[in-house]
Amino acid sequence: MDILLLNILNGLSWGMLLFLIAVGLSTVFGVMGVLNFAHGSLFMLGAYLCMQAMQYFDSFWFGLLVGPLCAVIVGVLIEKFLLKRIYDRDVSYQLLLTFAILLILDDAVRMIWGSGYHVVDPPAILSGIMSIASQDYPVYRFFLILIGPLIGGLLWSFFHFTKWGKIIRAASFDNIMAEGVGINVPLIYTAVFALGTWLAAFGGALAAPLQSLNPSMGEKIIIESFIVVVVGGMGSFPGAFVGALLLGMLESFGPVFAGRAQMALPYILLAVILLIKPNGLFRKGV
Amino acid sequence: MKKKIFSILIALSFVLISFIGAHAASTAKIGFTYIMSGPLSAYGQFAKQGAELAIKEINAAGGINGQKIEGFFEDSTGKADVALRAIRKLVYQDNVDILIGLDSSGVAKTVVPSIEQMKTPLIITHAATPDVTGSVCNKYTFRISLNLSQNVKAAALIAKESGAQKWTTVGPDYAFGHQSWEYFSKYLKELNPAANFLPQTQVAFPPFKTTDFSPYITKVMGSKPDGVFISLWGGNLIDFVRQASSMGFFNGDFQVLMSLGGATEVLTALGDKMPEGLWVGTRYWFLANDSPMNNKFAKDYFTTFGAYPSYNAHGAYSAVYAYKAAAEKAGSFDKMAIVKALEGLKIELPTGMIEFRKGDHQAVTDAHWGKTAADPAYPHRILKPIKIFKGADVTPSVAETGCSLGAAM
């Protein structure tokens, strides 16, 4: 019973972190039609910038606030100077370009902060253990479990209830028509890419107290994010949520029930979804 | 037409380069192959620093047999095919006199059988798989660093003394993790017949790419062992230790042994987040040996690079000095003469005296373990007390390694 509860909590906390990262990837794809390979590197950049900001301000909260915002600046520059040029070209250009950005970001981080491991401490209020149903569990992971739905809810309300959110959705449905009715689509694209970057970097900053920082941490997360997005449906908001939860639970319970076969579970999930619902769980047919 | 001229030019330049390479042999050339890029590139960095320090010292003191030495560095990227290509380039294009390096056991196992065709001595300084000085050993291949079976034998000796009976493991899900557990179970069973080991379904082998270890931590804690043998290393170990301590893993319900927890890169990254009082092992510990040579190495390394030498830095540094000793013993740089001179060579290194055993070419070198402890003089945990296991006590017999070097040369 205890093990069951612990595994559910493990799956939830990891799943919520995955959700934040995947929802950024999914939103960028949904609105702009860009499959951003560099999303994982922006995640990594967010973690490093958070660490750097923490050293200046000596507070995790400042790091969490400032780090991702600095990453957003990088994201905006990438969109304005690189991505913008290839929107009307073949999709393979996007893949090449975003992959190049991934390599450049990874090596830039390696040059600045070195290739060694770095460690970020959680803030005092979130470190330590608390009890739930007579089971001890790290406070920081509870924090992750809460912050996922919180950010998700805010985003969802933004897209559905605010004027800006509605404009973005309109632009993603039909960008030519949106331009026709006077919407500044290039600005929307920049804003959406900035949002996607922020989500990745915020995820990175949140992951920093959980795992060691290394220039390659983005390469690991991008694969899982892709699985989440494909399972949930490209561009689907609830899809990213459900996909992330599914993957989180699978990775948490996998080692218990499947032994060594657990490594294959995410890919089996991916293959099954592609076979029975090629558009993902939540995306309506194209 | 233009293309043709271009390719002729390229071909010509290759000929020229190899020509220069073959004839400008007034220096002794050492070819280093380490992981210089990707997630594990820190290990290549350490090795390169150690190697460069040794080369600088030796050249400043007049070189080897009156000749300066020159280092050539190649990136193995941790992949066997890339490493093999890099080594072929070093041997056939750069015409190196000796090869030093190899981080990954998987790479080493692929490279070692091909070394015979290249007829060039290789000193392995990191890769720990027992096989390269065991089942696939050959006369050109030597290893200066502590290997898996030596390190794990020391772990088993500590495990026996701890009195814990029911053991489980957390290790990376590839040959290194599985072999570590296999050897640990075997050695401990010999030392303490009452010890028992959890079945394969209950031990934890997280894949190498794991960043969230909580399911494995939960699993191991749930199995209520007396002792846990951990063979995770590098970033995996750092992540594991932080997540495990926040989940109460180190609260003293069981013994914890980490076969590579004493690595400086792990201790440095973790700082005061490394719990105290855990048994950790390492292939080299900069405070374990109070010899003038070790003190000088640790001090020079620290002043040059601003960090305490890691085991990989020590391995590369030592291998260059072992090559120097062999070349001086042989009085030549001839590859066969070097192989002969390395066999049975006894040399003092910062870690202590070692001997390249004739039977399998594995260095008989001490294993270092210790308990993690805080010390105000260092920003990270150090080992206190230190337990040094003599090389002869932890190195399995040649017969046990399964190595057969064939007839004498």
Interface residues (C-beta under 8 A of the other chain):
Chain A: D2 I3 L6 N7 N10 G11 S13 W14 R110 G114 S115 G116 Y117 H118 V119 D121 S127 G128 I129 D136 Y137 P138 Y140 R141 A207 L210 Q211 S212 N214 P215 S216 M217 E219 K220 I221 E251 S252 F253 G254 P255 V256 G259 R260 M263
Chain B: G38 P39 S41 A42 Q45 D173 Q200 T201 A204 F205 P206 P207 K209 T211 D212 S214 P215 Y216 T218 K219 G222 G234 G235 I238 D239 R242 Q243 S246 M247 G248 E265 V266 T268 A269 L270 G271 K273
